[in-house]
Structure formats: C-alpha cells, structure tokens
Amino acid sequence: MTADRTVRMFDGGSGELTAPAQSPTALEAVRLAKRYRGTWALRDCTLSVPAGRVIALVGPNGAGKSTFLHLVAGLITPTRGSVRVFGEPVGQRAQALARVAFLAQDKPLYDGFTVAEMLRFGHHLNPGWDDALARQRLAELDIPLNRKVGKLSGGQQAQVALTIAVAKRPDLLVMDEPLANLDPVARHDVMRSLMVAVAETQLTVVLSSHVVSDLTNACDWLVVLNRGQVQISGEVDELLATHRMLSGPSELADGVAARMQVISDSRGERQADLLARTGPGTPLHDPRWTASGVSLEELVLAYLRRPDTTSLPRPALTIS
C-alpha cells in the first residue's frame, strides 16, 4: 500500500484499499465482555480482523466503543472472554502492549509543555521511539517545536497527539473518537494525515466514531457495535456488495422477507422497502421488485435501528 494510493482513496479516488494476501490476524476478540457493577458495558463480542486494515468502530453513544478500545489497549481487564493482538493475549504479555498505541479522545498532552518537550516525554516512555519520524511529521505539518501545546489550535493538538502515537512505532494504533471537537477542515486534515501514516508505516488502525461520514473514505473494515454487542464485522466493500435495498409491492413483502435476512423493513400502503443481506442462492427475478445498492451510512443506520442486537449468520439469496 503506497502513500499516494491511500491519500487518493481518502480524497475520493477510485483506488481500492485492500490488505496484503494472507495477512496475519491483528485483532481477535472471543466472547469478550465487561461488566461495571451490575451493568454490562460489553457482552459476548467476537470478531477477527486481519492486519493492515483501517477499522471503523461505529455505534451510538453508550454502545460500548470506549470499553472495547480500552480492553484492546490493555487499560482494563475483561470480566470474561479474551482479546489478542497479533496472537498475543492482551494484559498477560508485555509484547502485546508494546505493539499497541492508544490515543484517547482527551488528547494526552500537557498545555504547559512545548511540542519539543512532548516529544522528549514520548521518547522517555517508549523504547521503540522514532524521533526522526516525529520531527519530520511535525515539520511537514508546519507545527513549531518551540510552541506551547496550549497555544496550538485544536487541529494542531490532534496532529501532535497523533505524531506521538505514530512515533512509538506500534503495529496497532487504537483511537477513541480522535476527531471529536474538531472543525470540518481539521477533521479532514487529521484523517488525511492518518492515512499517510498508515501507508508509510503499515499500521493497523482501529478508530471509533459515531459520525459515519468521517470514516466513509478512510476505513476498509467496519465493526458496528450497539448495546454492548457486535452487530456486524467485515470488509466494507464486501458488506456493501452483499446488502441491497429491495423495493416492491407491500402485499408481497412477507414472502420475500421470509426467504432472506432482512435488516430493515419499511412498508407503506403500496410499497415496501427491505434492506436485505444477500448471498449465494437462487436469484430473485420477480419484475415487480427492484434491487439497488446502499451507502455505508444507510447500512450502519439499518443495523443500529434493528430491534434486537444479535448477528445474522443465516445465508441469504443472491439478488440479480
């Protein structure tokens, strides 16, 4: 994956962002759960993501996104289940934590420090620190090293925090709402900078957001989390290719819905619109029904609005 290719995709180009063939597993969770007193913040989350991906963790406030990311970063321990980073159990082996960098929504910066002092602080905490990389990134971003962090704009502070995380030279970068409280220009600049870093260092990235538009052109793997459970996890292109909006007569909707996985079902007096998950099977040729593609945002909203939070393992029909 080249920097030019990644930036072109983020800018809306036609390049396809894919992981290398036979990529190792970067992140694996098995029945991962976390309870705070009597409340389950996360329940039975199971997923596996190959290395080299930029993973969008999407869900509403209170869905369990921060809890999941804190478990991945080893900042808290699970109530039950397990999580592994590149095959190493998180929280049991230092090798796993050394390969992870975590960037919280509240950026880990000190207003009274200069940017140079923040770099020295990062160097002191991280044995694998790449000082040349950090200074080069900040020079390219025109962020002066002698400026106090508290005097920087919100976008510049986010860039400094991202630089410190990348300069640790992690294999997995975990980011919890990294674009929160940034204006639209700063949001775009930070995401573009992140994509360049991904291309140059071959990072695997997990970043959470409840704003799908921030992630549409940047992420190639989607995890939808709601009410503490994983709704769906998979490659974005594959998910979009295997979901269709079916429109047809309302009186025939029950028969169509009975033969496939329906994610959302909207019916009027005459017309029904079914967002369905399609797959191998018998094509649907009824001329009274039409099938169209869905956007990433439509897909995410459909899963978040489902009345239950269980996944859909049953295969469905191919729509032609």
LUMBAMI-500424 format. One line per field, with one value per residue (C-alpha): residue number from 1; x, y, z. Coordinates in nm, 2 decimals. Layout:
! residues N
pos [NUM_...]
px [X_...]
py [Y_...]
pz [Z_...]
//
This chain:
! residues 320
pos [1_2_3_4_5_6_7_8_9_10_11_12_13_14_15_16_17_18_19_20_21_22_23_24_25_26_27_28_29_30_31_32_33_34_35_36_37_38_39_40_41_42_43_44_45_46_47_48_49_50_51_52_53_54_55_56_57_58_59_60_61_62_63_64_65_66_67_68_69_70_71_72_73_74_75_76_77_78_79_80_81_82_83_84_85_86_87_88_89_90_91_92_93_94_95_96_97_98_99_100_101_102_103_104_105_106_107_108_109_110_111_112_113_114_115_116_117_118_119_120_121_122_123_124_125_126_127_128_129_130_131_132_133_134_135_136_137_138_139_140_141_142_143_144_145_146_147_148_149_150_151_152_153_154_155_156_157_158_159_160_161_162_163_164_165_166_167_168_169_170_171_172_173_174_175_176_177_178_179_180_181_182_183_184_185_186_187_188_189_190_191_192_193_194_195_196_197_198_199_200_201_202_203_204_205_206_207_208_209_210_211_212_213_214_215_216_217_218_219_220_221_222_223_224_225_226_227_228_229_230_231_232_233_234_235_236_237_238_239_240_241_242_243_244_245_246_247_248_249_250_251_252_253_254_255_256_257_258_259_260_261_262_263_264_265_266_267_268_269_270_271_272_273_274_275_276_277_278_279_280_281_282_283_284_285_286_287_288_289_290_291_292_293_294_295_296_297_298_299_300_301_302_303_304_305_306_307_308_309_310_311_312_313_314_315_316_317_318_319_320]
px [0.00_0.16_0.10_-0.02_-0.27_-0.41_-0.43_-0.61_-0.87_-0.93_-0.97_-1.24_-1.04_-1.12_-0.83_-0.92_-0.78_-0.70_-0.49_-0.20_-0.27_-0.27_-0.25_-0.20_-0.47_-0.41_-0.70_-0.91_-1.18_-1.36_-1.68_-1.53_-1.74_-1.70_-1.93_-1.93_-2.11_-2.45_-2.43_-2.28_-2.09_-1.99_-2.13_-2.00_-1.82_-1.64_-1.46_-1.14_-0.96_-0.66_-0.35_-0.31_-0.67_-0.82_-1.11_-1.41_-1.57_-1.92_-2.20_-2.41_-2.30_-2.31_-2.27_-1.95_-1.70_-1.47_-1.49_-1.39_-1.10_-0.97_-0.98_-0.78_-0.53_-0.49_-0.61_-0.88_-0.93_-1.23_-1.49_-1.49_-1.36_-1.03_-0.87_-0.54_-0.32_-0.12_-0.17_-0.06_-0.31_-0.35_-0.28_-0.08_0.23_0.42_0.49_0.13_0.11_0.44_0.28_-0.02_-0.05_-0.37_-0.49_-0.78_-1.05_-0.89_-0.55_-0.26_-0.09_0.02_-0.07_0.24_0.49_0.63_0.59_0.96_0.91_0.62_0.84_1.11_0.84_0.72_1.08_1.12_0.81_0.86_1.17_1.09_1.05_1.14_1.24_1.33_0.98_0.81_1.02_0.97_0.59_0.57_0.79_0.57_0.27_0.44_0.40_0.68_0.86_0.90_0.53_0.34_0.09_-0.18_-0.12_-0.19_-0.52_-0.74_-0.63_-0.26_-0.30_-0.46_-0.17_0.08_-0.10_-0.12_0.25_0.34_0.13_0.28_0.64_0.60_0.62_0.32_0.17_-0.18_-0.30_-0.62_-0.80_-1.11_-1.31_-1.00_-1.20_-1.42_-1.43_-1.25_-1.39_-1.45_-1.12_-0.92_-1.11_-1.02_-0.66_-0.62_-0.77_-0.56_-0.25_-0.35_-0.39_-0.04_0.10_-0.09_0.06_0.42_0.43_0.19_-0.01_-0.33_-0.57_-0.89_-1.08_-1.42_-1.68_-2.05_-2.01_-2.01_-1.92_-1.58_-1.49_-1.65_-1.34_-1.08_-1.17_-1.18_-1.32_-1.64_-1.75_-2.09_-2.14_-2.47_-2.60_-2.27_-2.27_-2.12_-2.39_-2.17_-1.80_-1.64_-1.47_-1.65_-1.65_-1.78_-2.06_-2.17_-2.17_-2.38_-2.65_-2.93_-3.24_-3.53_-3.85_-4.17_-4.55_-4.63_-4.86_-4.56_-4.32_-4.38_-4.30_-3.97_-3.87_-3.92_-3.65_-3.37_-3.20_-3.39_-3.20_-3.47_-3.83_-4.03_-4.38_-4.64_-4.98_-4.85_-4.47_-4.23_-3.85_-3.65_-3.28_-3.16_-2.83_-2.78_-2.55_-2.53_-2.86_-3.14_-3.17_-3.48_-3.64_-3.98_-4.01_-4.23_-3.92_-3.62_-3.28_-3.04_-2.71_-2.68_-2.44_-2.22_-2.43_-2.75_-2.60_-2.48_-2.81_-3.01_-2.81_-2.83_-3.20_-3.27_-3.49_-3.26_-2.88_-2.79_-2.59_-2.73_-2.55_-2.80_-2.71_-2.95_-3.04_-2.85_-3.03_-2.98]
py [0.00_0.33_0.67_0.81_0.53_0.57_0.95_0.91_0.69_0.93_1.22_1.03_0.84_0.51_0.31_0.00_-0.03_-0.39_-0.59_-0.79_-1.15_-1.39_-1.11_-1.23_-1.16_-0.82_-0.82_-1.11_-1.10_-1.41_-1.37_-1.05_-0.90_-0.62_-0.55_-0.24_-0.34_-0.45_-0.32_-0.49_-0.24_-0.51_-0.86_-1.16_-0.97_-1.20_-1.07_-1.12_-0.86_-0.91_-0.69_-0.39_-0.27_0.06_-0.04_0.18_0.10_0.26_0.30_0.55_0.70_0.43_0.14_0.02_0.15_0.31_0.00_-0.22_0.00_0.01_-0.37_-0.39_-0.14_-0.33_-0.04_-0.25_-0.63_-0.82_-0.97_-1.27_-1.37_-1.27_-1.03_-1.09_-0.85_-1.03_-1.35_-1.23_-1.22_-0.85_-0.79_-1.11_-1.04_-0.71_-0.79_-0.74_-0.40_-0.28_-0.33_-0.11_0.27_0.43_0.78_0.88_1.14_1.37_1.41_1.30_1.64_1.90_2.26_2.39_2.17_2.28_2.05_1.96_1.87_1.65_1.46_1.41_1.29_1.04_0.93_0.87_0.65_0.44_0.23_0.20_0.57_0.71_1.07_1.14_1.03_1.26_1.56_1.51_1.48_1.80_1.99_1.88_2.00_2.33_2.29_2.47_2.27_2.57_2.64_2.57_2.29_2.51_2.77_2.53_2.51_2.20_2.05_2.11_1.95_1.65_1.63_1.64_1.36_1.15_1.21_1.09_0.78_0.70_0.77_0.49_0.26_0.05_-0.23_-0.14_0.21_0.24_0.58_0.67_0.94_1.11_1.38_1.49_1.87_1.94_2.17_2.01_2.13_2.00_1.67_1.62_1.72_1.48_1.19_1.26_1.27_0.94_0.77_0.89_0.74_0.41_0.39_0.47_0.25_-0.03_0.03_-0.15_0.11_0.09_0.42_0.48_0.74_0.79_1.01_0.77_1.04_1.08_0.73_0.66_0.72_0.62_0.28_-0.06_-0.27_-0.20_-0.31_-0.19_-0.20_-0.14_-0.21_-0.37_-0.63_-0.66_-0.62_-0.69_-0.70_-0.73_-0.57_-0.26_-0.34_-0.69_-0.57_-0.31_-0.57_-0.81_-0.58_-0.45_-0.23_-0.42_-0.23_-0.38_-0.43_-0.44_-0.74_-0.95_-0.83_-1.11_-1.38_-1.20_-1.13_-1.50_-1.61_-1.38_-1.18_-0.86_-0.59_-0.31_-0.33_-0.02_-0.07_0.17_0.11_0.01_-0.02_-0.20_-0.12_-0.41_-0.37_-0.73_-0.91_-1.12_-1.41_-1.73_-1.88_-1.87_-1.53_-1.32_-1.25_-1.11_-0.80_-0.62_-0.59_-0.38_-0.40_-0.11_-0.06_0.10_0.35_0.28_0.52_0.35_0.02_0.13_0.30_-0.01_-0.23_0.03_0.05_-0.32_-0.41_-0.69_-0.69_-1.04_-1.10_-1.27_-1.59_-1.74_-1.71_-1.53_-1.51_-1.36_-1.06_-1.02]
pz [0.00_-0.10_0.05_-0.29_-0.32_0.03_0.00_-0.33_-0.17_0.11_-0.14_-0.31_-0.58_-0.72_-0.57_-0.37_-0.02_0.05_0.29_0.17_0.08_0.37_0.63_0.99_1.24_1.40_1.64_1.78_2.04_2.17_2.38_2.52_2.79_3.06_3.35_3.57_3.89_3.77_3.42_3.12_2.90_2.66_2.61_2.42_2.15_1.90_1.59_1.40_1.18_0.96_0.98_0.75_0.79_0.89_1.11_1.18_1.51_1.48_1.73_1.92_2.25_2.52_2.27_2.44_2.20_2.45_2.67_2.38_2.29_2.65_2.66_2.33_2.46_2.79_3.00_3.17_3.21_3.08_3.30_3.08_2.73_2.57_2.33_2.14_1.94_1.67_1.86_2.20_2.49_2.59_2.96_3.00_2.80_2.77_2.40_2.31_2.48_2.33_1.99_2.07_2.08_2.23_2.15_2.37_2.29_2.56_2.39_2.63_2.61_2.86_2.79_2.96_2.76_2.43_2.14_2.17_2.54_2.45_2.20_2.47_2.71_2.44_2.38_2.76_2.78_2.46_2.39_2.02_1.98_1.63_1.69_1.33_1.22_1.48_1.39_1.02_1.05_1.26_1.01_0.72_0.92_1.00_1.37_1.55_1.82_2.05_2.07_2.39_2.34_2.50_2.23_1.94_1.76_1.82_1.49_1.57_1.91_1.74_1.50_1.78_1.97_1.65_1.59_1.93_1.89_1.55_1.66_1.92_1.61_1.71_1.49_1.61_1.67_1.87_1.86_2.06_1.89_1.75_1.56_1.85_1.90_1.57_1.29_0.95_0.80_1.09_1.08_0.72_0.77_1.07_0.88_0.57_0.79_0.95_0.61_0.51_0.83_0.76_0.42_0.53_0.84_0.75_1.07_1.16_1.29_1.50_1.53_1.68_1.58_1.58_1.27_0.97_0.72_0.89_0.81_0.47_0.25_0.51_0.65_0.48_0.76_0.96_1.31_1.42_1.80_1.97_2.32_2.40_2.12_1.78_1.51_1.21_1.13_0.79_0.49_0.38_0.01_0.07_0.31_0.06_-0.22_-0.02_0.10_-0.12_-0.09_-0.23_-0.33_-0.44_-0.36_0.01_-0.03_-0.15_0.12_0.37_0.11_0.01_0.37_0.47_0.23_0.33_0.60_0.63_0.83_0.80_0.69_0.59_0.45_0.32_0.19_-0.15_-0.14_0.09_0.11_0.26_0.32_0.29_0.33_0.01_-0.06_-0.26_-0.35_-0.60_-0.79_-0.74_-1.08_-0.99_-1.21_-0.96_-0.73_-0.79_-0.61_-0.56_-0.37_-0.03_0.11_0.42_0.62_0.52_0.61_0.95_1.04_0.94_1.18_1.46_1.43_1.44_1.73_1.85_1.87_1.76_1.44_1.13_1.05_0.81_0.44_0.20_-0.16_-0.44_-0.59_-0.96]
//
